[in-house]
Amino acid sequence: MQYAQRGNRVDNNSGVKGIISRKRLGHKDKWRAMIAEGGRLHHLGQFSDFTESVAHRLVAEQCLGWEGCDSCSPAYQYMEGITK
């Protein structure tokens, strides 16, 4: 399945695929970035800054060479939006 055909999980609370909020749980680091590859979930880290977590997610997508990571990815679209 191509990347562009997959939507966010129903429990996604950030609007960006692979980024979840941990604020409700009272954690110091408010955002967790993760990515799935080959049926395995890889945790990319926990961050206090939302933009930093999205940047890590985007880099992981590009390193994996995901089709559509430069146009269809919510991480790419978010980063593109803040640089304009």
N, CA, C and O atoms as a CHARMM CRD file, in Angstrom:
* protein
*
  336
    1    1 MET  N      0.84600  -1.18500   0.00000 PROA 1      0.00000
    2    1 MET  CA     0.00000   0.00000   0.00000 PROA 1      0.00000
    3    1 MET  C      0.88500   1.24000   0.00000 PROA 1      0.00000
    4    1 MET  O      1.86400   1.31800   0.74200 PROA 1      0.00000
    5    2 GLN  N      0.53800   2.17700  -0.81500 PROA 2      0.00000
    6    2 GLN  CA     1.31400   3.40000  -0.88900 PROA 2      0.00000
    7    2 GLN  C      1.06000   4.27000   0.32900 PROA 2      0.00000
    8    2 GLN  O     -0.00200   4.21600   0.94900 PROA 2      0.00000
    9    3 TYR  N      2.06100   5.06900   0.65300 PROA 3      0.00000
   10    3 TYR  CA     1.99200   5.94000   1.81800 PROA 3      0.00000
   11    3 TYR  C      0.77400   6.85700   1.76200 PROA 3      0.00000
   12    3 TYR  O      0.08700   7.03100   2.76900 PROA 3      0.00000
   13    4 ALA  N      0.50200   7.43500   0.61700 PROA 4      0.00000
   14    4 ALA  CA    -0.56800   8.42600   0.49900 PROA 4      0.00000
   15    4 ALA  C     -1.94500   7.84000   0.77700 PROA 4      0.00000
   16    4 ALA  O     -2.87800   8.58500   1.07400 PROA 4      0.00000
   17    5 GLN  N     -2.09200   6.52500   0.68800 PROA 5      0.00000
   18    5 GLN  CA    -3.39500   5.90400   0.88100 PROA 5      0.00000
   19    5 GLN  C     -3.71600   5.64400   2.34800 PROA 5      0.00000
   20    5 GLN  O     -4.85200   5.30600   2.68100 PROA 5      0.00000
   21    6 ARG  N     -2.74600   5.79400   3.21300 PROA 6      0.00000
   22    6 ARG  CA    -2.96300   5.50600   4.63000 PROA 6      0.00000
   23    6 ARG  C     -3.30700   6.77600   5.38300 PROA 6      0.00000
   24    6 ARG  O     -2.66000   7.80900   5.20600 PROA 6      0.00000
   25    7 GLY  N     -4.31500   6.69800   6.21200 PROA 7      0.00000
   26    7 GLY  CA    -4.70200   7.85400   7.00500 PROA 7      0.00000
   27    7 GLY  C     -4.14200   7.78700   8.41100 PROA 7      0.00000
   28    7 GLY  O     -3.42000   6.85100   8.75500 PROA 7      0.00000
   29    8 ASN  N     -4.46900   8.76200   9.21100 PROA 8      0.00000
   30    8 ASN  CA    -4.05800   8.76500  10.60600 PROA 8      0.00000
   31    8 ASN  C     -4.86000   7.73400  11.38100 PROA 8      0.00000
   32    8 ASN  O     -5.99600   7.41800  11.02800 PROA 8      0.00000
   33    9 ARG  N     -4.25700   7.21900  12.43700 PROA 9      0.00000
   34    9 ARG  CA    -4.98000   6.32300  13.33200 PROA 9      0.00000
   35    9 ARG  C     -6.10100   7.11200  14.00500 PROA 9      0.00000
   36    9 ARG  O     -6.02000   8.33400  14.13000 PROA 9      0.00000
   37   10 VAL  N     -7.14000   6.41300  14.43500 PROA 10     0.00000
   38   10 VAL  CA    -8.26400   7.10300  15.06600 PROA 10     0.00000
   39   10 VAL  C     -7.87800   7.73200  16.39700 PROA 10     0.00000
   40   10 VAL  O     -8.53200   8.67500  16.84300 PROA 10     0.00000
   41   11 ASP  N     -6.82700   7.22700  17.04100 PROA 11     0.00000
   42   11 ASP  CA    -6.42300   7.80400  18.32500 PROA 11     0.00000
   43   11 ASP  C     -5.31500   8.85900  18.17100 PROA 11     0.00000
   44   11 ASP  O     -4.74100   9.30700  19.16400 PROA 11     0.00000
   45   12 ASN  N     -5.02000   9.25300  16.92700 PROA 12     0.00000
   46   12 ASN  CA    -4.01300  10.28700  16.69400 PROA 12     0.00000
   47   12 ASN  C     -4.55500  11.61300  17.20800 PROA 12     0.00000
   48   12 ASN  O     -5.64200  12.03800  16.81800 PROA 12     0.00000
   49   13 ASN  N     -3.79800  12.26500  18.08500 PROA 13     0.00000
   50   13 ASN  CA    -4.27300  13.50800  18.69100 PROA 13     0.00000
   51   13 ASN  C     -3.42500  14.71800  18.31100 PROA 13     0.00000
   52   13 ASN  O     -3.57400  15.79300  18.89200 PROA 13     0.00000
   53   14 SER  N     -2.52800  14.54100  17.32700 PROA 14     0.00000
   54   14 SER  CA    -1.67300  15.66100  16.93300 PROA 14     0.00000
   55   14 SER  C     -1.99400  16.18700  15.54100 PROA 14     0.00000
   56   14 SER  O     -1.68900  17.33700  15.22500 PROA 14     0.00000
   57   15 GLY  N     -2.60600  15.35600  14.71300 PROA 15     0.00000
   58   15 GLY  CA    -2.86800  15.73600  13.33300 PROA 15     0.00000
   59   15 GLY  C     -1.75500  15.34300  12.38500 PROA 15     0.00000
   60   15 GLY  O     -1.90600  15.46200  11.16900 PROA 15     0.00000
   61   16 VAL  N     -0.62400  14.86900  12.93200 PROA 16     0.00000
   62   16 VAL  CA     0.50500  14.42800  12.11200 PROA 16     0.00000
   63   16 VAL  C      0.72900  12.94600  12.37900 PROA 16     0.00000
   64   16 VAL  O      0.87500  12.52200  13.52500 PROA 16     0.00000
   65   17 LYS  N      0.75400  12.17100  11.30600 PROA 17     0.00000
   66   17 LYS  CA     0.95400  10.73800  11.43100 PROA 17     0.00000
   67   17 LYS  C      2.24900  10.44100  12.16800 PROA 17     0.00000
   68   17 LYS  O      3.29200  11.01700  11.85900 PROA 17     0.00000
   69   18 GLY  N      2.18200   9.54000  13.14100 PROA 18     0.00000
   70   18 GLY  CA     3.36400   9.11800  13.88000 PROA 18     0.00000
   71   18 GLY  C      3.76700  10.00600  15.04100 PROA 18     0.00000
   72   18 GLY  O      4.78500   9.75000  15.68400 PROA 18     0.00000
   73   19 ILE  N      2.99100  11.04700  15.32400 PROA 19     0.00000
   74   19 ILE  CA     3.27400  11.95000  16.44500 PROA 19     0.00000
   75   19 ILE  C      2.09100  11.89200  17.40400 PROA 19     0.00000
   76   19 ILE  O      0.95400  12.15700  17.01300 PROA 19     0.00000
   77   20 ILE  N      2.36200  11.54500  18.65800 PROA 20     0.00000
   78   20 ILE  CA     1.28100  11.51300  19.63400 PROA 20     0.00000
   79   20 ILE  C      1.61600  12.43600  20.80500 PROA 20     0.00000
   80   20 ILE  O      2.77800  12.65300  21.14700 PROA 20     0.00000
   81   21 SER  N      0.56800  12.96000  21.39100 PROA 21     0.00000
   82   21 SER  CA     0.71700  13.84800  22.54400 PROA 21     0.00000
   83   21 SER  C      0.75700  13.01500  23.81300 PROA 21     0.00000
   84   21 SER  O      0.00000  12.05800  23.96900 PROA 21     0.00000
   85   22 ARG  N      1.64900  13.39200  24.71600 PROA 22     0.00000
   86   22 ARG  CA     1.74200  12.72500  26.01200 PROA 22     0.00000
   87   22 ARG  C      1.39700  13.70600  27.13300 PROA 22     0.00000
   88   22 ARG  O      1.62900  13.41600  28.30600 PROA 22     0.00000
   89   23 LYS  N      0.85000  14.85600  26.77600 PROA 23     0.00000
   90   23 LYS  CA     0.53500  15.90300  27.76200 PROA 23     0.00000
   91   23 LYS  C     -0.44900  15.41000  28.81800 PROA 23     0.00000
   92   23 LYS  O     -0.29800  15.70400  30.00400 PROA 23     0.00000
   93   24 ARG  N     -1.44900  14.66500  28.38200 PROA 24     0.00000
   94   24 ARG  CA    -2.47700  14.19900  29.32100 PROA 24     0.00000
   95   24 ARG  C     -1.88300  13.32300  30.41800 PROA 24     0.00000
   96   24 ARG  O     -2.40400  13.27300  31.53200 PROA 24     0.00000
   97   25 LEU  N     -0.80000  12.63900  30.09900 PROA 25     0.00000
   98   25 LEU  CA    -0.18900  11.72200  31.05100 PROA 25     0.00000
   99   25 LEU  C      0.77200  12.42200  32.00500 PROA 25     0.00000
  100   25 LEU  O      1.34000  11.78500  32.89300 PROA 25     0.00000
  101   26 GLY  N      0.95700  13.72100  31.82900 PROA 26     0.00000
  102   26 GLY  CA     1.80800  14.50400  32.71100 PROA 26     0.00000
  103   26 GLY  C      3.29400  14.30500  32.49300 PROA 26     0.00000
  104   26 GLY  O      4.08700  14.55900  33.39900 PROA 26     0.00000
  105   27 HSD  N      3.68800  13.86000  31.31600 PROA 27     0.00000
  106   27 HSD  CA     5.10300  13.65000  31.01500 PROA 27     0.00000
  107   27 HSD  C      5.80300  14.97300  30.72600 PROA 27     0.00000
  108   27 HSD  O      5.20600  15.90500  30.18800 PROA 27     0.00000
  109   28 LYS  N      7.07200  15.03300  31.09300 PROA 28     0.00000
  110   28 LYS  CA     7.88500  16.22300  30.82200 PROA 28     0.00000
  111   28 LYS  C      8.02600  16.44100  29.31700 PROA 28     0.00000
  112   28 LYS  O      7.83400  17.54800  28.81300 PROA 28     0.00000
  113   29 ASP  N      8.36600  15.35900  28.61100 PROA 29     0.00000
  114   29 ASP  CA     8.45700  15.42700  27.15400 PROA 29     0.00000
  115   29 ASP  C      7.05100  15.21400  26.60800 PROA 29     0.00000
  116   29 ASP  O      6.45400  14.15500  26.79900 PROA 29     0.00000
  117   30 LYS  N      6.53400  16.22000  25.93400 PROA 30     0.00000
  118   30 LYS  CA     5.12500  16.26100  25.58000 PROA 30     0.00000
  119   30 LYS  C      4.75900  15.48900  24.32000 PROA 30     0.00000
  120   30 LYS  O      3.59000  15.15700  24.12900 PROA 30     0.00000
  121   31 TRP  N      5.73400  15.19200  23.44800 PROA 31     0.00000
  122   31 TRP  CA     5.42700  14.57700  22.15600 PROA 31     0.00000
  123   31 TRP  C      6.31200  13.35700  21.91600 PROA 31     0.00000
  124   31 TRP  O      7.50400  13.37600  22.22500 PROA 31     0.00000
  125   32 ARG  N      5.72800  12.30200  21.36800 PROA 32     0.00000
  126   32 ARG  CA     6.47900  11.10200  21.00900 PROA 32     0.00000
  127   32 ARG  C      6.37500  10.90400  19.50500 PROA 32     0.00000
  128   32 ARG  O      5.28800  10.95700  18.93000 PROA 32     0.00000
  129   33 ALA  N      7.52300  10.67700  18.87900 PROA 33     0.00000
  130   33 ALA  CA     7.57200  10.42200  17.43700 PROA 33     0.00000
  131   33 ALA  C      7.86900   8.94800  17.21000 PROA 33     0.00000
  132   33 ALA  O      8.71400   8.36400  17.88700 PROA 33     0.00000
  133   34 MET  N      7.16500   8.35200  16.25000 PROA 34     0.00000
  134   34 MET  CA     7.39200   6.95100  15.91800 PROA 34     0.00000
  135   34 MET  C      7.09200   6.70800  14.44500 PROA 34     0.00000
  136   34 MET  O      6.44800   7.51800  13.78000 PROA 34     0.00000
  137   35 ILE  N      7.57600   5.57300  13.95400 PROA 35     0.00000
  138   35 ILE  CA     7.35800   5.20300  12.55700 PROA 35     0.00000
  139   35 ILE  C      7.33300   3.68400  12.48300 PROA 35     0.00000
  140   35 ILE  O      8.04000   3.01000  13.23200 PROA 35     0.00000
  141   36 ALA  N      6.52700   3.14700  11.58600 PROA 36     0.00000
  142   36 ALA  CA     6.44600   1.70100  11.39600 PROA 36     0.00000
  143   36 ALA  C      7.12000   1.32800  10.08000 PROA 36     0.00000
  144   36 ALA  O      6.97500   2.00900   9.06500 PROA 36     0.00000
  145   37 GLU  N      7.85800   0.22600  10.13400 PROA 37     0.00000
  146   37 GLU  CA     8.50100  -0.29500   8.93300 PROA 37     0.00000
  147   37 GLU  C      8.53400  -1.80900   9.04100 PROA 37     0.00000
  148   37 GLU  O      8.97900  -2.36300  10.04700 PROA 37     0.00000
  149   38 GLY  N      8.06400  -2.46300   8.00700 PROA 38     0.00000
  150   38 GLY  CA     8.09300  -3.91500   7.99200 PROA 38     0.00000
  151   38 GLY  C      7.35600  -4.56200   9.14700 PROA 38     0.00000
  152   38 GLY  O      7.76800  -5.61100   9.64100 PROA 38     0.00000
  153   39 GLY  N      6.27000  -3.94400   9.57900 PROA 39     0.00000
  154   39 GLY  CA     5.47500  -4.48400  10.66900 PROA 39     0.00000
  155   39 GLY  C      6.02900  -4.19600  12.05700 PROA 39     0.00000
  156   39 GLY  O      5.45400  -4.63900  13.05100 PROA 39     0.00000
  157   40 ARG  N      7.12900  -3.46500  12.14600 PROA 40     0.00000
  158   40 ARG  CA     7.71400  -3.11100  13.44100 PROA 40     0.00000
  159   40 ARG  C      7.55800  -1.62200  13.69500 PROA 40     0.00000
  160   40 ARG  O      7.71600  -0.80800  12.78600 PROA 40     0.00000
  161   41 LEU  N      7.24900  -1.27600  14.92400 PROA 41     0.00000
  162   41 LEU  CA     7.11700   0.11300  15.32600 PROA 41     0.00000
  163   41 LEU  C      8.44500   0.58300  15.91600 PROA 41     0.00000
  164   41 LEU  O      8.96000  -0.02300  16.85500 PROA 41     0.00000
  165   42 HSD  N      8.99600   1.66100  15.36600 PROA 42     0.00000
  166   42 HSD  CA    10.25500   2.22300  15.84000 PROA 42     0.00000
  167   42 HSD  C      9.97500   3.55400  16.52900 PROA 42     0.00000
  168   42 HSD  O      9.38700   4.45600  15.93200 PROA 42     0.00000
  169   43 HSD  N     10.39500   3.67300  17.78000 PROA 43     0.00000
  170   43 HSD  CA    10.24800   4.92200  18.51000 PROA 43     0.00000
  171   43 HSD  C     11.43100   5.81200  18.16100 PROA 43     0.00000
  172   43 HSD  O     12.58700   5.40800  18.28800 PROA 43     0.00000
  173   44 LEU  N     11.13200   7.02000  17.72300 PROA 44     0.00000
  174   44 LEU  CA    12.16700   7.95900  17.28200 PROA 44     0.00000
  175   44 LEU  C     12.60300   8.90200  18.39400 PROA 44     0.00000
  176   44 LEU  O     13.62500   9.57800  18.27500 PROA 44     0.00000
  177   45 GLY  N     11.83700   8.94700  19.46200 PROA 45     0.00000
  178   45 GLY  CA    12.19900   9.78600  20.59500 PROA 45     0.00000
  179   45 GLY  C     11.00900  10.51200  21.17400 PROA 45     0.00000
  180   45 GLY  O      9.91400  10.50900  20.61100 PROA 45     0.00000
  181   46 GLN  N     11.25100  11.13800  22.31900 PROA 46     0.00000
  182   46 GLN  CA    10.24300  11.95100  22.99100 PROA 46     0.00000
  183   46 GLN  C     10.78500  13.37000  23.08400 PROA 46     0.00000
  184   46 GLN  O     11.95600  13.58800  23.39500 PROA 46     0.00000
  185   47 PHE  N      9.91800  14.31900  22.81100 PROA 47     0.00000
  186   47 PHE  CA    10.36700  15.70300  22.66600 PROA 47     0.00000
  187   47 PHE  C      9.41100  16.64900  23.37700 PROA 47     0.00000
  188   47 PHE  O      8.20900  16.39400  23.46100 PROA 47     0.00000
  189   48 SER  N      9.96400  17.74700  23.88600 PROA 48     0.00000
  190   48 SER  CA     9.11500  18.76300  24.50500 PROA 48     0.00000
  191   48 SER  C      8.56300  19.71900  23.45100 PROA 48     0.00000
  192   48 SER  O      7.59700  20.43600  23.71100 PROA 48     0.00000
  193   49 ASP  N      9.17000  19.73400  22.26300 PROA 49     0.00000
  194   49 ASP  CA     8.76200  20.63800  21.18800 PROA 49     0.00000
  195   49 ASP  C      8.08300  19.85700  20.06200 PROA 49     0.00000
  196   49 ASP  O      8.65200  18.89600  19.54500 PROA 49     0.00000
  197   50 PHE  N      6.88800  20.25800  19.68500 PROA 50     0.00000
  198   50 PHE  CA     6.12700  19.58000  18.63500 PROA 50     0.00000
  199   50 PHE  C      6.87000  19.60600  17.30300 PROA 50     0.00000
  200   50 PHE  O      6.94900  18.58600  16.61900 PROA 50     0.00000
  201   51 THR  N      7.41200  20.75500  16.93300 PROA 51     0.00000
  202   51 THR  CA     8.11000  20.88300  15.65400 PROA 51     0.00000
  203   51 THR  C      9.32100  19.95000  15.59000 PROA 51     0.00000
  204   51 THR  O      9.58900  19.36300  14.54200 PROA 51     0.00000
  205   52 GLU  N     10.03400  19.81000  16.66700 PROA 52     0.00000
  206   52 GLU  CA    11.18500  18.90500  16.69400 PROA 52     0.00000
  207   52 GLU  C     10.74800  17.45000  16.49000 PROA 52     0.00000
  208   52 GLU  O     11.41600  16.69100  15.78900 PROA 52     0.00000
  209   53 SER  N      9.64700  17.07300  17.09300 PROA 53     0.00000
  210   53 SER  CA     9.16000  15.70300  16.92000 PROA 53     0.00000
  211   53 SER  C      8.73400  15.45200  15.47000 PROA 53     0.00000
  212   53 SER  O      8.98700  14.37700  14.92600 PROA 53     0.00000
  213   54 VAL  N      8.09300  16.43700  14.85000 PROA 54     0.00000
  214   54 VAL  CA     7.67500  16.30500  13.45200 PROA 54     0.00000
  215   54 VAL  C      8.89900  16.22500  12.54100 PROA 54     0.00000
  216   54 VAL  O      8.90300  15.45900  11.57800 PROA 54     0.00000
  217   55 ALA  N      9.93200  17.00700  12.83700 PROA 55     0.00000
  218   55 ALA  CA    11.15500  16.98000  12.03100 PROA 55     0.00000
  219   55 ALA  C     11.81000  15.60000  12.08500 PROA 55     0.00000
  220   55 ALA  O     12.28700  15.10500  11.06400 PROA 55     0.00000
  221   56 HSD  N     11.83700  14.97900  13.25000 PROA 56     0.00000
  222   56 HSD  CA    12.40300  13.63500  13.36800 PROA 56     0.00000
  223   56 HSD  C     11.58200  12.62200  12.58000 PROA 56     0.00000
  224   56 HSD  O     12.13600  11.72300  11.94800 PROA 56     0.00000
  225   57 ARG  N     10.28700  12.76600  12.61900 PROA 57     0.00000
  226   57 ARG  CA     9.42500  11.86800  11.84800 PROA 57     0.00000
  227   57 ARG  C      9.69000  12.02700  10.35000 PROA 57     0.00000
  228   57 ARG  O      9.79100  11.03000   9.63500 PROA 57     0.00000
  229   58 LEU  N      9.80200  13.25200   9.87200 PROA 58     0.00000
  230   58 LEU  CA    10.04000  13.50100   8.45200 PROA 58     0.00000
  231   58 LEU  C     11.38800  12.92900   8.00700 PROA 58     0.00000
  232   58 LEU  O     11.48500  12.32900   6.93600 PROA 58     0.00000
  233   59 VAL  N     12.40800  13.11100   8.81100 PROA 59     0.00000
  234   59 VAL  CA    13.72400  12.56500   8.47700 PROA 59     0.00000
  235   59 VAL  C     13.65600  11.03900   8.37900 PROA 59     0.00000
  236   59 VAL  O     14.25500  10.44800   7.48100 PROA 59     0.00000
  237   60 ALA  N     12.93800  10.41000   9.28700 PROA 60     0.00000
  238   60 ALA  CA    12.80200   8.95100   9.24700 PROA 60     0.00000
  239   60 ALA  C     12.08500   8.50800   7.96900 PROA 60     0.00000
  240   60 ALA  O     12.48100   7.52100   7.35000 PROA 60     0.00000
  241   61 GLU  N     11.04000   9.22900   7.57300 PROA 61     0.00000
  242   61 GLU  CA    10.33000   8.90600   6.32800 PROA 61     0.00000
  243   61 GLU  C     11.27400   8.99800   5.13500 PROA 61     0.00000
  244   61 GLU  O     11.26700   8.13300   4.25900 PROA 61     0.00000
  245   62 GLN  N     12.08000  10.04400   5.10600 PROA 62     0.00000
  246   62 GLN  CA    13.00200  10.24500   3.98200 PROA 62     0.00000
  247   62 GLN  C     14.10900   9.19300   3.98500 PROA 62     0.00000
  248   62 GLN  O     14.51400   8.72100   2.92300 PROA 62     0.00000
  249   63 CYS  N     14.60000   8.82300   5.15600 PROA 63     0.00000
  250   63 CYS  CA    15.63400   7.78500   5.23900 PROA 63     0.00000
  251   63 CYS  C     15.11200   6.43600   4.76800 PROA 63     0.00000
  252   63 CYS  O     15.85600   5.64600   4.18600 PROA 63     0.00000
  253   64 LEU  N     13.84600   6.17400   5.01700 PROA 64     0.00000
  254   64 LEU  CA    13.24300   4.91900   4.57100 PROA 64     0.00000
  255   64 LEU  C     12.85500   4.97400   3.10000 PROA 64     0.00000
  256   64 LEU  O     12.52000   3.95100   2.50300 PROA 64     0.00000
  257   65 GLY  N     12.90200   6.17300   2.51500 PROA 65     0.00000
  258   65 GLY  CA    12.55700   6.33300   1.10100 PROA 65     0.00000
  259   65 GLY  C     11.08800   6.10100   0.81500 PROA 65     0.00000
  260   65 GLY  O     10.72700   5.56200  -0.23000 PROA 65     0.00000
  261   66 TRP  N     10.24600   6.51000   1.74500 PROA 66     0.00000
  262   66 TRP  CA     8.81100   6.31800   1.56000 PROA 66     0.00000
  263   66 TRP  C      8.31400   7.11900   0.37200 PROA 66     0.00000
  264   66 TRP  O      8.63000   8.29900   0.22600 PROA 66     0.00000
  265   67 GLU  N      7.53600   6.46800  -0.47000 PROA 67     0.00000
  266   67 GLU  CA     6.90500   7.15400  -1.59800 PROA 67     0.00000
  267   67 GLU  C      5.90900   8.16800  -1.05800 PROA 67     0.00000
  268   67 GLU  O      5.06700   7.82900  -0.22700 PROA 67     0.00000
  269   68 GLY  N      5.99700   9.38800  -1.51600 PROA 68     0.00000
  270   68 GLY  CA     5.06600  10.43100  -1.08800 PROA 68     0.00000
  271   68 GLY  C      5.50700  11.19600   0.13600 PROA 68     0.00000
  272   68 GLY  O      4.78900  12.08500   0.59300 PROA 68     0.00000
  273   69 CYS  N      6.69600  10.86900   0.69600 PROA 69     0.00000
  274   69 CYS  CA     7.10700  11.55600   1.92600 PROA 69     0.00000
  275   69 CYS  C      7.46000  13.01700   1.67300 PROA 69     0.00000
  276   69 CYS  O      7.65200  13.78400   2.61700 PROA 69     0.00000
  277   70 ASP  N      7.54600  13.40000   0.41100 PROA 70     0.00000
  278   70 ASP  CA     7.87700  14.78600   0.12100 PROA 70     0.00000
  279   70 ASP  C      6.66900  15.60000  -0.32200 PROA 70     0.00000
  280   70 ASP  O      6.80300  16.78500  -0.62800 PROA 70     0.00000
  281   71 SER  N      5.50600  14.99000  -0.36100 PROA 71     0.00000
  282   71 SER  CA     4.33800  15.75400  -0.78500 PROA 71     0.00000
  283   71 SER  C      3.07300  15.35900  -0.02900 PROA 71     0.00000
  284   71 SER  O      2.29600  16.23400   0.35500 PROA 71     0.00000
  285   72 CYS  N      2.85000  14.09100   0.18900 PROA 72     0.00000
  286   72 CYS  CA     1.62800  13.61000   0.83000 PROA 72     0.00000
  287   72 CYS  C      1.75600  13.49400   2.34500 PROA 72     0.00000
  288   72 CYS  O      0.75500  13.37600   3.05100 PROA 72     0.00000
  289   73 SER  N      2.96500  13.52700   2.83100 PROA 73     0.00000
  290   73 SER  CA     3.20600  13.33100   4.25400 PROA 73     0.00000
  291   73 SER  C      2.71100  14.51300   5.07900 PROA 73     0.00000
  292   73 SER  O      3.04500  15.65900   4.77900 PROA 73     0.00000
  293   74 PRO  N      1.91700  14.24700   6.11500 PROA 74     0.00000
  294   74 PRO  CA     1.52100  15.33100   7.01300 PROA 74     0.00000
  295   74 PRO  C      2.72800  15.99600   7.68300 PROA 74     0.00000
  296   74 PRO  O      2.69400  17.19200   7.97000 PROA 74     0.00000
  297   75 ALA  N      3.78900  15.23100   7.93200 PROA 75     0.00000
  298   75 ALA  CA     5.00100  15.80300   8.53000 PROA 75     0.00000
  299   75 ALA  C      5.63400  16.80800   7.56600 PROA 75     0.00000
  300   75 ALA  O      6.04300  17.89500   7.97400 PROA 75     0.00000
  301   76 TYR  N      5.71000  16.44100   6.30000 PROA 76     0.00000
  302   76 TYR  CA     6.27100  17.34600   5.29100 PROA 76     0.00000
  303   76 TYR  C      5.40800  18.59700   5.16800 PROA 76     0.00000
  304   76 TYR  O      5.93200  19.71100   5.13200 PROA 76     0.00000
  305   77 GLN  N      4.10700  18.42300   5.10300 PROA 77     0.00000
  306   77 GLN  CA     3.19700  19.55500   4.93700 PROA 77     0.00000
  307   77 GLN  C      3.29200  20.50500   6.12600 PROA 77     0.00000
  308   77 GLN  O      3.25600  21.72300   5.95000 PROA 77     0.00000
  309   78 TYR  N      3.41200  19.96100   7.33100 PROA 78     0.00000
  310   78 TYR  CA     3.54800  20.81100   8.51300 PROA 78     0.00000
  311   78 TYR  C      4.84900  21.61200   8.44900 PROA 78     0.00000
  312   78 TYR  O      4.85000  22.82300   8.66900 PROA 78     0.00000
  313   79 MET  N      5.95300  20.92800   8.14600 PROA 79     0.00000
  314   79 MET  CA     7.25100  21.60000   8.10400 PROA 79     0.00000
  315   79 MET  C      7.28300  22.63800   6.99000 PROA 79     0.00000
  316   79 MET  O      7.85600  23.71300   7.16400 PROA 79     0.00000
  317   80 GLU  N      6.68100  22.33300   5.86200 PROA 80     0.00000
  318   80 GLU  CA     6.62700  23.28300   4.76300 PROA 80     0.00000
  319   80 GLU  C      5.82500  24.51800   5.15900 PROA 80     0.00000
  320   80 GLU  O      6.17800  25.64100   4.80000 PROA 80     0.00000
  321   81 GLY  N      4.74600  24.29800   5.90100 PROA 81     0.00000
  322   81 GLY  CA     3.89400  25.40400   6.33000 PROA 81     0.00000
  323   81 GLY  C      4.56900  26.36600   7.29500 PROA 81     0.00000
  324   81 GLY  O      4.29500  27.56500   7.26100 PROA 81     0.00000
  325   82 ILE  N      5.45500  25.85500   8.16300 PROA 82     0.00000
  326   82 ILE  CA     6.08500  26.75000   9.12600 PROA 82     0.00000
  327   82 ILE  C      7.30100  27.46300   8.54300 PROA 82     0.00000
  328   82 ILE  O      7.78800  28.43300   9.12500 PROA 82     0.00000
  329   83 THR  N      7.79500  26.99200   7.40100 PROA 83     0.00000
  330   83 THR  CA     8.94800  27.65100   6.79300 PROA 83     0.00000
  331   83 THR  C      8.55700  28.75200   5.81500 PROA 83     0.00000
  332   83 THR  O      9.42200  29.47200   5.31800 PROA 83     0.00000
  333   84 LYS  N      7.28100  28.88800   5.53800 PROA 84     0.00000
  334   84 LYS  CA     6.81400  29.92800   4.60800 PROA 84     0.00000
  335   84 LYS  C      6.57000  31.21800   5.33200 PROA 84     0.00000
  336   84 LYS  O      6.17400  32.20600   4.71400 PROA 84     0.00000
